């Protein structure tokens, strides 16, 4: 997933909208679409639950009623917030980066916006690293059993 996010976002950082005319749309980063980031977060969640179930078995579901059954809704909500935070993390930052480049390209000459485009490469790398680190941390947490 790290390599997918890192490499695929180069198109959005290096080829901003309206500079290269394509016959059928524009070339943007795939993580500019919320569906892509939700799919990546769902893959991470599947790996999270698989690792947890393979390590703990059906005793995994006991974590939802710990320390008291009253906390069941909050513990379930915790798993969904991990999914939402992963999906929105990359989406919002890549979308904001592309929107800034589009506005700058339309307002000022291209020479001024080229350093901003290369800064987008750095931003994309950081986003890929953060996503991969959080995914590994969530999966590692599920195996360790720390809550």
Secondary structure in CASP SS format (residue, H / E / C, confidence):
PFRMAT SS
TARGET T0000
AUTHOR 0000-0000-0000
METHOD secondary structure of the structure
MODEL  1
X C 1.00
X H 1.00
X H 1.00
X H 1.00
X H 1.00
X H 1.00
X H 1.00
X H 1.00
X C 1.00
X H 1.00
X H 1.00
X H 1.00
X H 1.00
X H 1.00
X C 1.00
X C 1.00
X C 1.00
X C 1.00
X C 1.00
X C 1.00
X C 1.00
X E 1.00
X C 1.00
X C 1.00
X E 1.00
X C 1.00
X C 1.00
X C 1.00
X C 1.00
X H 1.00
X H 1.00
X H 1.00
X C 1.00
X H 1.00
X H 1.00
X H 1.00
X H 1.00
X H 1.00
X H 1.00
X H 1.00
X H 1.00
X H 1.00
X H 1.00
X H 1.00
X H 1.00
X H 1.00
X H 1.00
X H 1.00
X H 1.00
X H 1.00
X H 1.00
X H 1.00
X H 1.00
X H 1.00
X H 1.00
X H 1.00
X H 1.00
X H 1.00
X H 1.00
X H 1.00
X H 1.00
X H 1.00
X H 1.00
X H 1.00
X H 1.00
X C 1.00
X C 1.00
X C 1.00
X H 1.00
X H 1.00
X H 1.00
X H 1.00
X H 1.00
X H 1.00
X H 1.00
X H 1.00
X H 1.00
X H 1.00
X H 1.00
X H 1.00
X H 1.00
X H 1.00
X H 1.00
X H 1.00
X H 1.00
X H 1.00
X H 1.00
X H 1.00
X H 1.00
X H 1.00
X H 1.00
X H 1.00
X H 1.00
X H 1.00
X H 1.00
X H 1.00
X H 1.00
X H 1.00
X H 1.00
X H 1.00
X H 1.00
X H 1.00
X H 1.00
X H 1.00
X H 1.00
X H 1.00
X H 1.00
X C 1.00
X C 1.00
X H 1.00
X H 1.00
X H 1.00
X H 1.00
X H 1.00
X H 1.00
X H 1.00
X H 1.00
X H 1.00
X H 1.00
X H 1.00
X H 1.00
X H 1.00
X H 1.00
X H 1.00
X H 1.00
X H 1.00
X H 1.00
X H 1.00
X H 1.00
X H 1.00
X H 1.00
X H 1.00
X H 1.00
X H 1.00
X H 1.00
X H 1.00
X H 1.00
X H 1.00
X H 1.00
X H 1.00
X H 1.00
X H 1.00
X H 1.00
X H 1.00
X C 1.00
X C 1.00
X C 1.00
END
